[in-house]
Amino acid sequence: MSNFEIDDSFIADQNQKARRWVEEDYEHLTKKLRRQNLDIENLVNKVRAFRVAVPSWGVGTGGTRFARFPGTGEPRDIYEKLEDCGTIFKLVRSTPTVSLHIPWDKPDDATKLLDFANARGLSFDAMNSNTFQDQPGQKHSYKFGSLTHPDKAVRQQAVEHNLECIEIGKTLGSKAHTVWIGDGGNFPGQQHFRHALERYLESMREIYAALPEDWRMFIEHKVYEPAFYSTVINDWGTSYYCARELGPKAFCLVDLGHHAPNVNIEMIVARLIQFGKLAGFHFNDSKYGDDDLDSGSIKPFQLFLIFNELVDAELSNAANFDPAYMLDQSHNITDPIESLMMSAVELVRAYVQAHLIDRNALTEAQDKCDPLLALSILKQAFTTDVAPILAIARERAGGAIDPIATYRQSGYRRRKTEERPARKGAAASGIV
């Protein structure tokens, strides 16, 4: 029996029910934007070109440090994960790539996995290594570090895992490798700060040397967790230093949750753009710390301000600007597919809103030192409802006007619950 998929004709039928209000709202917005000398069709085309990767681990239920509550019909292996990723792409049309985490989703046959993905219109984004967690049969433990461990044998094991990820990525057509480590200390004096960073660079140079010529390396920083007293790659400055030391193929990845509360992330983004070292993003949201909440669910204005910097760099043709976008969330109480679709939509929303900013007027306000006018210019763009643009763009690309409503109406989760009876001890996701 073939696995259930949402049919294109079903999506078209659901779109027909919503088309009238979309067309009315689109016409109204067209007139409004025309008064601002903005071409709505140009914005639709930008939406259709926008891309964000889905993490393979994101379609499974996440968890907290205390418990995990599995959802029904969740994927049990990488092939079922790709089925869900393909469904997300079919409905929102902005997520054609998948980012793999190894060894969680290590394929037995990378060529077979590539064919399976391509058949669903998917390809593969950056590879992600895991040296923050011990695996069955692993010779050396990462309890006290991996790439920075005092023991050379542990460091070499971690290096070899990263090299393995790159080899798998070559077959899958990936062009980037992301390195995040949980190395650090929980107690004062536990770790020699300078020596740890020196060992990190020594390990990373070996990984960097193995990168294919057309690949990039993404360095991810994190202020805390799981090492709560000190983290080796703890902020964007340390990340930038390491990327500069490693070479032109090394860049700094920004995860929105990997910062202390109320940090000015948009300024960090601007600095990395200015220095030509912005790799891209792991998008999520947070209230207190590294909460891994759905993108735009807590701080939508901050997301807009980040895209203000990104669009400004795009329009000004900033040097070395080629950001890679990925969602990186933990779905503990929601249907992961619904959360990922909503987050993908929120990213495109912020991207379009940032294109509505009157940049000439904003520059003039900045030059005249008029802070209130500058803020009002940003707010005008942020408060504009661009939902009709997003809906029309999705429909024209073959997606759903209302992705979540269409998904629910299709009964996809119910059908997958029937197809995927839970396996004892199976985990669809790892620590996010």
C-alpha positions as CSV (number, residue, x, y, z in Angstrom):
1,M,0.0,0.0,0.0
2,S,1.4,3.4,-1.0
3,N,1.8,6.0,1.7
4,F,-0.7,8.8,1.8
5,E,0.2,12.1,0.2
6,I,-1.8,15.3,-0.1
7,D,-2.9,15.5,-3.8
8,D,-2.4,18.6,-5.9
9,S,-6.1,18.5,-6.9
10,F,-7.1,18.6,-3.2
11,I,-5.0,21.7,-2.7
12,A,-6.6,23.3,-5.7
13,D,-10.1,22.6,-4.4
14,Q,-9.2,24.1,-1.0
15,N,-7.8,27.1,-2.7
16,Q,-10.9,27.6,-4.7
17,K,-12.9,28.1,-1.5
18,A,-10.5,30.9,-0.3
19,R,-9.8,32.6,-3.7
20,R,-12.5,35.3,-3.5
21,W,-11.3,36.9,-0.3
22,V,-7.7,36.6,-1.4
23,E,-8.3,38.4,-4.7
24,E,-10.3,41.1,-3.0
25,D,-7.6,41.7,-0.4
26,Y,-4.9,41.5,-3.0
27,E,-6.6,44.2,-5.1
28,H,-7.0,46.5,-2.1
29,L,-3.3,46.0,-1.1
30,T,-2.2,46.6,-4.7
31,K,-3.8,50.1,-4.7
32,K,-2.4,50.8,-1.2
33,L,1.2,49.9,-2.3
34,R,0.9,51.7,-5.6
35,R,0.5,55.0,-3.6
36,Q,3.9,54.1,-2.1
37,N,5.3,53.5,-5.5
38,L,5.7,49.8,-4.8
39,D,5.0,47.1,-7.4
40,I,3.0,44.3,-5.7
41,E,3.9,41.8,-8.5
42,N,7.6,42.4,-7.8
43,L,7.0,41.5,-4.2
44,V,5.1,38.3,-5.2
45,N,8.1,37.3,-7.2
46,K,10.4,37.9,-4.3
47,V,8.2,35.7,-2.1
48,R,8.4,32.9,-4.7
49,A,12.2,33.1,-4.7
50,F,12.6,33.0,-0.9
51,R,14.0,29.8,0.5
52,V,14.4,28.4,4.0
53,A,15.5,24.8,4.9
54,V,13.6,22.5,7.1
55,P,15.6,20.5,9.7
56,S,15.2,16.7,9.4
57,W,14.9,16.5,13.2
58,G,12.2,19.2,13.3
59,V,9.4,17.1,12.0
60,G,9.6,14.9,15.1
61,T,8.4,15.8,18.6
62,G,11.0,17.6,20.7
63,G,11.1,17.7,24.4
64,T,12.4,19.3,27.5
65,R,15.2,18.3,29.9
66,F,12.5,16.5,31.9
67,A,10.3,14.7,29.5
68,R,9.3,14.1,25.9
69,F,5.6,13.5,24.9
70,P,5.6,11.7,21.5
71,G,3.0,12.8,19.0
72,T,0.9,10.4,16.9
73,G,2.0,9.4,13.5
74,E,5.4,11.0,13.9
75,P,8.2,9.8,11.6
76,R,10.3,6.8,12.7
77,D,13.2,7.1,10.2
78,I,14.7,9.5,7.8
79,Y,12.5,8.4,4.9
80,E,9.3,9.2,6.8
81,K,10.8,12.5,7.9
82,L,11.3,13.4,4.2
83,E,7.7,12.5,3.6
84,D,6.7,15.1,6.1
85,C,9.3,17.6,4.8
86,G,7.8,17.1,1.3
87,T,4.3,17.8,2.6
88,I,5.5,21.1,4.2
89,F,7.1,22.1,0.9
90,K,4.0,21.1,-1.1
91,L,1.8,23.4,0.9
92,V,4.1,26.4,1.6
93,R,6.4,26.2,-1.4
94,S,9.3,28.0,0.3
95,T,11.0,25.0,1.9
96,P,12.6,22.8,-0.9
97,T,15.7,21.9,1.1
98,V,16.3,19.7,4.1
99,S,19.2,19.9,6.6
100,L,20.4,16.6,8.0
101,H,21.8,15.9,11.4
102,I,24.3,13.1,11.6
103,P,24.2,10.5,13.1
104,W,20.5,11.0,14.0
105,D,19.6,10.7,10.3
106,K,22.6,9.0,8.9
107,P,21.5,7.2,5.7
108,D,22.5,3.6,5.0
109,D,22.6,4.5,1.3
110,A,23.1,8.2,0.6
111,T,22.4,7.8,-3.1
112,K,19.1,6.1,-2.3
113,L,18.1,8.8,0.1
114,L,18.9,11.5,-2.5
115,D,16.7,9.8,-5.1
116,F,13.9,9.6,-2.5
117,A,14.2,13.3,-1.7
118,N,14.4,14.4,-5.4
119,A,11.2,12.4,-6.1
120,R,9.5,14.8,-3.7
121,G,11.0,17.9,-5.0
122,L,13.5,18.1,-2.2
123,S,17.3,18.6,-2.0
124,F,19.7,18.9,0.9
125,D,21.0,21.9,2.7
126,A,23.9,22.1,5.2
127,M,25.1,19.0,7.0
128,N,25.0,19.1,10.8
129,S,27.4,17.1,13.0
130,N,26.8,15.9,16.5
131,T,29.6,15.7,19.0
132,F,27.6,16.9,22.0
133,Q,26.0,13.5,22.6
134,D,27.5,10.0,23.0
135,Q,26.3,7.4,20.5
136,P,26.0,3.6,20.9
137,G,29.4,1.9,20.4
138,Q,31.3,5.2,20.6
139,K,34.9,4.6,21.9
140,H,35.4,7.9,23.6
141,S,32.9,10.0,25.5
142,Y,32.0,13.7,24.9
143,K,31.0,14.2,28.5
144,F,33.8,16.7,29.0
145,G,34.1,18.0,25.5
146,S,34.7,17.0,21.9
147,L,36.7,19.2,19.6
148,T,38.3,21.0,22.6
149,H,38.7,17.9,24.9
150,P,42.2,17.8,26.6
151,D,42.6,14.2,25.3
152,K,43.8,14.2,21.7
153,A,42.1,10.9,21.0
154,V,38.7,12.4,21.9
155,R,39.3,15.4,19.7
156,Q,40.4,13.2,16.8
157,Q,37.2,11.1,17.1
158,A,35.2,14.3,16.9
159,V,37.1,15.5,13.9
160,E,36.6,12.2,12.1
161,H,32.9,12.4,12.7
162,N,32.8,15.8,11.0
163,L,34.8,14.5,8.1
164,E,32.2,11.7,7.8
165,C,29.4,14.3,7.6
166,I,31.2,16.1,4.8
167,E,31.6,12.8,2.8
168,I,27.9,12.1,3.2
169,G,27.1,15.6,2.2
170,K,29.1,15.3,-1.0
171,T,26.8,12.5,-2.2
172,L,23.7,14.3,-1.1
173,G,24.6,17.5,-3.0
174,S,25.1,19.7,0.1
175,K,27.4,22.7,-0.1
176,A,27.9,23.6,3.6
177,H,28.8,22.0,6.9
178,T,27.6,23.4,10.3
179,V,29.6,22.8,13.4
180,W,28.1,23.4,16.9
181,I,29.7,22.0,20.0
182,G,28.5,21.9,23.5
183,D,32.0,22.1,24.9
184,G,32.6,24.2,28.0
185,G,32.5,24.0,31.7
186,N,30.0,24.0,34.6
187,F,32.4,25.0,37.3
188,P,35.1,27.7,37.7
189,G,38.5,26.4,37.1
190,Q,37.2,23.3,35.2
191,Q,38.6,24.5,31.9
192,H,41.6,26.6,30.8
193,F,39.8,29.1,28.6
194,R,42.6,30.0,26.2
195,H,43.8,26.4,25.8
196,A,40.3,25.2,25.0
197,L,39.9,27.7,22.2
198,E,43.4,26.8,20.9
199,R,42.4,23.2,20.8
200,Y,39.1,24.1,19.0
201,L,41.0,25.9,16.3
202,E,43.4,23.1,15.9
203,S,40.5,20.6,15.4
204,M,38.6,22.9,13.1
205,R,41.6,23.5,10.8
206,E,41.6,19.8,10.1
207,I,37.9,19.8,9.3
208,Y,38.2,23.0,7.2
209,A,41.0,21.5,5.2
210,A,38.6,18.7,4.1
211,L,36.0,21.0,2.7
212,P,35.4,20.8,-1.0
213,E,36.4,24.0,-2.9
214,D,32.7,25.1,-3.4
215,W,31.6,24.4,0.2
216,R,31.3,26.7,3.2
217,M,31.8,26.0,6.9
218,F,29.2,27.5,9.3
219,I,30.4,28.1,12.9
220,E,27.5,28.3,15.5
221,H,27.9,30.1,18.8
222,K,25.8,29.6,21.9
223,V,26.0,31.6,25.1
224,Y,25.2,28.7,27.4
225,E,23.8,25.1,27.6
226,P,24.8,22.4,28.2
227,A,27.9,24.1,29.7
228,F,26.3,26.7,32.0
229,Y,29.4,28.4,33.5
230,S,31.5,28.7,30.3
231,T,31.1,27.9,26.7
232,V,34.0,27.7,24.3
233,I,32.2,29.4,21.3
234,N,30.1,31.6,23.4
235,D,29.3,34.7,21.3
236,W,29.5,36.2,17.9
237,G,32.8,37.8,18.5
238,T,34.5,34.5,19.3
239,S,32.8,32.9,16.3
240,Y,34.0,35.8,14.1
241,Y,37.5,35.4,15.3
242,C,37.5,31.7,14.6
243,A,36.0,32.2,11.1
244,R,38.6,34.8,10.3
245,E,41.4,32.5,11.5
246,L,40.1,29.5,9.5
247,G,39.8,31.2,6.2
248,P,37.5,32.5,3.5
249,K,35.2,29.5,3.5
250,A,34.3,29.9,7.2
251,F,31.3,31.9,8.3
252,C,29.3,32.7,11.4
253,L,25.9,31.2,11.9
254,V,23.3,33.1,14.0
255,D,20.7,31.1,15.9
256,L,18.2,33.5,17.3
257,G,17.9,31.5,20.6
258,H,21.6,31.4,21.3
259,H,21.8,34.7,22.9
260,A,21.2,36.2,26.4
261,P,17.7,37.8,26.8
262,N,17.2,41.2,25.1
263,V,20.5,41.1,23.2
264,N,20.4,43.3,20.1
265,I,20.6,40.4,17.5
266,E,19.8,42.7,14.6
267,M,23.0,44.7,15.3
268,I,25.0,41.4,15.5
269,V,23.6,40.5,12.0
270,A,24.6,44.0,10.7
271,R,28.1,43.6,12.1
272,L,28.6,40.1,10.5
273,I,27.3,41.4,7.2
274,Q,29.7,44.4,7.4
275,F,32.6,42.0,8.1
276,G,31.6,39.7,5.2
277,K,31.2,36.7,7.6
278,L,27.4,36.1,7.9
279,A,26.7,32.5,7.2
280,G,23.0,32.6,7.7
281,F,20.4,31.7,10.4
282,H,18.8,29.0,12.5
283,F,15.4,30.7,12.9
284,N,13.4,30.2,16.1
285,D,12.1,32.4,18.9
286,S,12.5,32.7,22.6
287,K,11.0,34.3,25.7
288,Y,13.7,33.6,28.4
289,G,16.7,31.9,26.7
290,D,17.2,29.1,24.2
291,D,13.5,28.2,24.2
292,D,13.4,27.0,20.5
293,L,9.9,28.4,20.1
294,D,8.2,28.8,16.7
295,S,9.7,31.7,14.7
296,G,7.8,35.0,15.1
297,S,5.7,33.6,18.0
298,I,7.2,35.9,20.7
299,K,9.2,38.7,19.1
300,P,7.8,39.4,15.6
301,F,9.2,42.9,15.6
302,Q,12.7,41.7,16.3
303,L,12.3,39.2,13.4
304,F,11.3,42.1,11.2
305,L,14.3,44.2,12.3
306,I,16.6,41.3,11.5
307,F,15.1,41.1,8.0
308,N,15.5,44.9,7.7
309,E,19.2,44.4,7.9
310,L,19.2,41.4,5.6
311,V,17.1,43.2,2.9
312,D,19.2,46.3,3.2
313,A,22.3,44.2,2.5
314,E,20.5,42.5,-0.4
315,L,19.5,45.8,-2.0
316,S,22.9,47.3,-1.5
317,N,24.7,44.3,-2.9
318,A,26.8,43.8,0.2
319,A,30.0,41.9,-0.4
320,N,30.1,38.2,0.5
321,F,26.4,38.3,1.3
322,D,24.8,34.9,0.6
323,P,22.9,33.9,3.7
324,A,21.6,30.3,4.3
325,Y,18.3,30.1,6.2
326,M,17.0,27.2,8.2
327,L,14.3,26.7,10.8
328,D,15.6,25.2,14.1
329,Q,12.8,24.7,16.6
330,S,11.6,22.2,19.2
331,H,7.9,21.3,18.9
332,N,6.8,19.9,22.2
333,I,3.0,20.4,22.2
334,T,2.1,21.2,18.6
335,D,2.0,19.2,15.4
336,P,5.5,19.8,14.1
337,I,4.3,20.1,10.5
338,E,1.9,22.9,11.4
339,S,4.6,24.7,13.5
340,L,7.1,24.5,10.7
341,M,4.6,25.7,8.1
342,M,3.6,28.7,10.3
343,S,7.2,29.6,10.9
344,A,8.1,29.4,7.2
345,V,5.2,31.8,6.5
346,E,6.4,34.2,9.3
347,L,9.9,34.4,7.8
348,V,8.5,35.3,4.4
349,R,6.1,37.8,6.0
350,A,9.0,39.6,7.7
351,Y,11.1,39.5,4.5
352,V,8.3,41.1,2.5
353,Q,7.6,43.7,5.2
354,A,11.2,44.7,5.1
355,H,10.9,45.3,1.4
356,L,8.1,47.8,2.1
357,I,10.5,50.2,4.0
358,D,11.0,53.5,2.4
359,R,14.8,53.4,2.5
360,N,15.4,56.9,1.1
361,A,13.1,58.4,3.8
362,L,14.7,56.2,6.4
363,T,18.2,57.4,5.4
364,E,17.1,61.0,5.4
365,A,15.6,60.6,8.9
366,Q,18.9,59.0,10.1
367,D,21.0,61.8,8.6
368,K,18.8,64.4,10.2
369,C,18.9,62.6,13.6
370,D,15.2,62.2,13.7
371,P,14.7,59.0,15.8
372,L,10.9,59.2,16.0
373,L,10.5,59.6,12.2
374,A,12.9,56.7,11.6
375,L,10.9,54.4,13.9
376,S,7.6,55.4,12.3
377,I,9.0,54.5,8.9
378,L,9.9,51.1,10.2
379,K,6.5,50.7,11.9
380,Q,4.6,51.6,8.8
381,A,6.2,48.7,7.0
382,F,5.9,46.3,9.9
383,T,2.2,47.0,10.5
384,T,1.2,46.5,6.8
385,D,-0.7,43.2,6.3
386,V,1.1,41.4,3.5
387,A,-0.9,38.2,3.9
388,P,-2.5,38.5,0.4
389,I,0.9,38.7,-1.2
390,L,2.0,35.5,0.6
391,A,-1.2,33.7,-0.3
392,I,-1.1,34.6,-4.0
393,A,2.6,33.6,-4.2
394,R,1.9,30.2,-2.7
395,E,-1.1,29.6,-4.9
396,R,0.8,30.5,-8.1
397,A,3.6,28.1,-7.1
398,G,1.1,25.3,-6.6
399,G,0.9,25.6,-2.8
400,A,-2.0,26.3,-0.5
401,I,-3.6,29.7,0.1
402,D,-4.1,28.6,3.8
403,P,-1.5,25.9,4.4
404,I,-2.6,24.9,7.9
405,A,-6.3,24.7,7.1
406,T,-5.6,22.7,4.0
407,Y,-3.3,20.4,6.0
408,R,-5.9,19.8,8.7
409,Q,-8.7,19.3,6.2
410,S,-6.6,16.6,4.4
411,G,-6.5,14.4,7.4
412,Y,-2.7,13.9,6.9
413,R,-1.8,13.4,10.5
414,R,-4.6,10.8,11.0
415,R,-3.5,8.9,7.9
416,K,0.1,8.9,9.1
417,T,-1.0,7.7,12.5
418,E,-2.5,4.6,10.8
419,E,0.6,4.1,8.6
420,R,3.2,4.6,11.4
421,P,2.4,2.6,14.5
422,A,4.9,3.6,17.2
423,R,8.0,1.5,17.5
424,K,9.2,0.6,21.0
425,G,12.1,2.8,21.9
426,A,12.0,4.8,18.7
427,A,12.8,8.5,18.9
428,A,11.9,10.7,16.0
429,S,14.1,13.5,17.1
430,G,17.1,14.3,19.2
431,I,18.0,17.2,21.4
432,V,17.4,20.4,19.5
